[in-house]
């Protein structure tokens, strides 16, 4: 039985994680939220799961390094400085960071990478996502994850080929671009579609989240897998055995 501590325990994902931990037969080591001292929680846990906010990331990393504990980071909205901090921390502890802990989404990413690698850049790639009205970042971490998968498949840099937020007279679509579009509304847990549009044909690969429990279950599975891994930075591909 793995003792899993939750950072961001009062949020929607934190509450789902408590249920998923019980469902998986694991142990809930407790939770912490903004303003809490997480030292005792980290000490009581075999592994931490953080779905809080980017501004809490460094404190989580510092506490986990000090205690030598692994951590799963599912927080979205991370910037370059956050990823640099994760890379540095991963030299000392195991860290699994992902824009989406759903097993289905990560399988979708693998399919996107394969499709992008087999089809030429005359096939345009567009990524469409929709989330609930309360989501504060766009495009979603999952959309970025899918974009990175497409870029890997084509052996290109995503930042150099990304197009998003089109409005007005934008000109023709750049060949080889990977486009992003974000929709917000209602209570949508997360819909993602990757469109590969060729001449006179189109492939659409989609995933629809019906409940946040899919992310919580994936995070619990990732946490259990991460315990015992060597220091380093991991993704969900390891959990899926890729």
C-alpha positions as CSV (number, residue, x, y, z in Angstrom):
1,X,0.0,0.0,0.0
2,X,1.4,3.4,-1.0
3,X,0.8,6.4,1.2
4,X,-0.1,9.3,-1.1
5,X,-0.1,12.9,0.1
6,X,-2.1,15.6,-1.8
7,X,-1.0,19.2,-2.3
8,X,-4.1,21.2,-3.3
9,X,-6.4,18.9,-1.4
10,X,-9.4,21.2,-1.2
11,X,-9.6,21.8,-4.9
12,X,-11.8,19.8,-7.3
13,X,-8.9,17.5,-8.3
14,X,-7.8,17.1,-4.7
15,X,-11.3,15.9,-3.7
16,X,-11.3,13.5,-6.7
17,X,-7.9,12.2,-5.6
18,X,-9.1,11.2,-2.2
19,X,-11.8,9.1,-3.8
20,X,-9.4,7.6,-6.3
21,X,-6.8,6.7,-3.6
22,X,-9.5,4.8,-1.7
23,X,-10.8,3.2,-4.9
24,X,-7.3,1.9,-5.7
25,X,-6.8,0.5,-2.3
26,X,-3.9,2.9,-1.5
27,X,-3.4,5.0,1.6
28,X,-4.3,8.7,1.9
29,X,-1.5,10.3,3.9
30,X,-3.3,13.7,4.2
31,X,-3.5,17.0,2.3
32,X,-2.2,20.5,2.3
33,X,-3.3,23.7,0.8
34,X,-2.2,27.3,0.3
35,X,-0.5,28.7,3.4
36,X,0.0,25.3,5.0
37,X,3.4,24.0,6.1
38,X,3.8,20.8,4.0
39,X,6.8,19.4,5.9
40,X,4.7,17.0,8.0
41,X,2.6,15.9,5.0
42,X,5.8,15.2,3.0
43,X,7.3,13.2,5.9
44,X,4.2,11.1,6.2
45,X,3.9,10.3,2.5
46,X,5.6,7.8,0.2
47,X,4.8,10.0,-2.7
48,X,3.2,13.4,-3.2
49,X,0.7,14.5,-5.9
50,X,0.5,18.2,-6.6
51,X,-2.5,19.7,-8.5
52,X,-2.3,23.1,-6.8
53,X,-0.8,26.1,-8.7
54,X,2.4,27.1,-10.4
55,X,3.2,29.6,-7.5
56,X,3.3,26.7,-5.1
57,X,5.6,24.5,-7.2
58,X,8.9,25.6,-5.8
59,X,7.8,25.0,-2.2
60,X,6.7,21.5,-3.1
61,X,9.9,20.7,-4.9
62,X,12.0,22.0,-2.0
63,X,10.1,20.0,0.6
64,X,10.3,16.8,-1.5
65,X,14.0,17.2,-2.2
66,X,14.6,17.7,1.6
67,X,12.8,14.5,2.4
68,X,13.9,12.6,-0.6
69,X,10.3,11.9,-1.7
70,X,9.0,11.5,-5.3
71,X,6.3,13.8,-6.6
72,X,3.7,13.7,-9.4
73,X,3.0,17.2,-10.8
74,X,-0.2,17.6,-12.6
75,X,-0.4,21.4,-12.2
76,X,-1.1,23.2,-15.5
77,X,-0.1,26.7,-16.6
78,X,3.6,26.0,-16.0
79,X,6.1,28.3,-17.7
80,X,9.7,27.9,-18.8
81,X,11.1,28.8,-15.3
82,X,8.8,26.2,-13.7
83,X,10.1,23.5,-16.1
84,X,13.7,24.5,-15.4
85,X,13.0,24.1,-11.6
86,X,11.5,20.7,-12.2
87,X,14.6,19.7,-14.3
88,X,16.9,20.8,-11.5
89,X,14.9,19.0,-8.8
90,X,14.8,15.8,-10.9
91,X,18.5,15.5,-10.6
92,X,17.8,14.5,-6.9
93,X,14.4,12.9,-6.8
94,X,11.9,11.1,-9.1
95,X,9.4,13.5,-10.7
96,X,6.6,12.7,-13.0
97,X,5.3,15.9,-14.7
98,X,2.5,15.9,-17.2
99,X,-0.2,18.1,-18.6
100,X,-2.7,15.3,-18.2
101,X,-2.8,12.2,-16.0
102,X,-5.6,10.5,-18.0
103,X,-4.4,7.2,-19.4
104,X,-6.7,7.7,-22.4
105,X,-5.2,11.1,-23.2
106,X,-1.7,9.8,-23.0
107,X,-2.6,6.9,-25.4
108,X,-4.1,9.6,-27.7
109,X,-0.8,11.4,-27.6
110,X,1.0,8.3,-28.7
111,X,-1.4,7.9,-31.6
112,X,-0.9,11.6,-32.6
113,X,2.9,11.2,-32.5
114,X,2.7,8.1,-34.7
115,X,0.3,9.8,-37.2
116,X,2.4,12.9,-37.4
117,X,5.5,10.8,-38.1
118,X,3.9,8.9,-40.9
119,X,2.1,11.8,-42.7
120,X,4.0,14.7,-44.4
121,X,3.7,18.4,-43.6
122,X,1.2,18.7,-46.3
123,X,-1.2,17.4,-43.7
124,X,-2.2,20.4,-41.5
125,X,-2.4,19.7,-37.7
126,X,-4.9,21.6,-35.6
127,X,-5.6,21.0,-31.9
128,X,-9.0,22.0,-30.5
129,X,-9.8,21.9,-26.8
130,X,-12.8,22.9,-24.7
131,X,-13.0,23.2,-20.9
132,X,-15.3,24.6,-18.2
133,X,-15.8,28.3,-17.8
134,X,-13.5,28.5,-14.7
135,X,-10.3,27.3,-16.4
136,X,-7.8,30.1,-16.3
137,X,-5.1,29.0,-18.7
138,X,-5.2,28.5,-22.5
139,X,-4.4,26.4,-24.4
140,X,-4.7,23.7,-21.9
141,X,-1.8,21.6,-20.6
142,X,-3.3,18.7,-22.5
143,X,-3.5,20.6,-25.7
144,X,0.2,21.5,-25.3
145,X,1.0,17.8,-24.5
146,X,-0.7,16.8,-27.8
147,X,1.1,19.5,-29.7
148,X,4.4,18.3,-28.3
149,X,3.5,14.8,-29.4
150,X,2.8,16.0,-32.9
151,X,6.0,18.0,-33.0
152,X,8.0,15.0,-31.8
153,X,6.5,12.9,-34.6
154,X,7.7,15.5,-37.1
155,X,11.0,16.1,-35.4
156,X,10.4,19.8,-35.1
157,X,10.3,22.4,-32.3
158,X,6.8,23.1,-31.2
159,X,7.4,26.8,-30.3
160,X,8.9,27.5,-33.7
161,X,5.8,26.0,-35.5
162,X,3.0,27.0,-33.2
163,X,0.0,29.1,-34.3
164,X,-2.8,30.1,-31.9
165,X,-5.3,32.9,-31.3
166,X,-6.0,33.6,-34.9
167,X,-8.1,36.8,-35.5
168,X,-8.5,39.3,-38.3
169,X,-6.5,39.1,-41.5
170,X,-3.9,36.5,-40.5
171,X,-2.7,35.5,-44.0
172,X,-2.5,31.9,-45.2
173,X,-1.7,29.1,-42.8
174,X,2.0,28.4,-42.7
175,X,3.1,25.0,-44.0
176,X,4.0,22.7,-41.2
177,X,2.3,24.8,-38.5
178,X,0.6,23.2,-35.5
179,X,-2.5,25.2,-34.7
180,X,-4.3,25.6,-31.4
181,X,-7.8,26.8,-30.6
182,X,-9.4,27.0,-27.1
183,X,-13.1,27.0,-26.2
184,X,-14.5,27.8,-22.7
185,X,-17.9,27.2,-21.3
186,X,-20.3,25.3,-19.0
187,X,-18.9,22.5,-16.9
188,X,-16.9,20.6,-19.5
189,X,-14.2,18.5,-17.8
190,X,-12.1,18.4,-21.0
191,X,-12.6,17.7,-24.7
192,X,-9.6,17.5,-27.0
193,X,-9.5,16.8,-30.8
194,X,-6.4,16.6,-33.0
195,X,-7.3,17.2,-36.6
196,X,-4.9,16.1,-39.4
197,X,-6.3,17.7,-42.5
198,X,-4.9,16.6,-45.9
199,X,-6.1,17.3,-49.4
200,X,-9.7,16.0,-49.7
201,X,-9.4,13.9,-46.5
202,X,-9.2,14.4,-42.8
203,X,-8.3,12.4,-39.7
204,X,-9.7,13.4,-36.3
205,X,-8.4,11.8,-33.1
206,X,-10.4,12.7,-30.0
207,X,-10.7,12.2,-26.3
208,X,-13.6,13.4,-24.1
209,X,-13.4,13.5,-20.3
210,X,-16.7,12.7,-18.7
211,X,-15.5,13.1,-15.1
212,X,-12.4,14.4,-13.3
213,X,-12.1,10.9,-11.8
214,X,-10.2,9.8,-14.9
215,X,-7.4,12.3,-14.1
216,X,-7.4,11.3,-10.4
217,X,-7.2,7.6,-11.2
218,X,-4.4,8.2,-13.6
219,X,-2.5,10.3,-11.0
220,X,-2.9,7.6,-8.4
221,X,-1.6,5.0,-10.8
222,X,1.3,7.3,-11.7
223,X,2.1,7.9,-8.0
224,X,2.3,4.2,-7.2
225,X,4.5,3.6,-10.3
226,X,6.9,6.5,-9.4
227,X,7.7,5.1,-5.9
228,X,11.0,3.2,-6.3
229,X,12.1,4.9,-9.6
230,X,15.5,6.5,-9.8
231,X,15.9,10.2,-9.6
232,X,14.9,11.7,-13.0
233,X,12.1,13.3,-14.9
234,X,9.3,11.0,-16.1
235,X,6.1,11.2,-18.1
236,X,3.0,9.1,-18.3
237,X,4.6,7.0,-21.1
238,X,6.5,5.1,-18.4
239,X,3.3,4.4,-16.5
240,X,1.7,3.0,-19.7
241,X,4.9,1.0,-20.4
242,X,5.9,2.8,-23.6
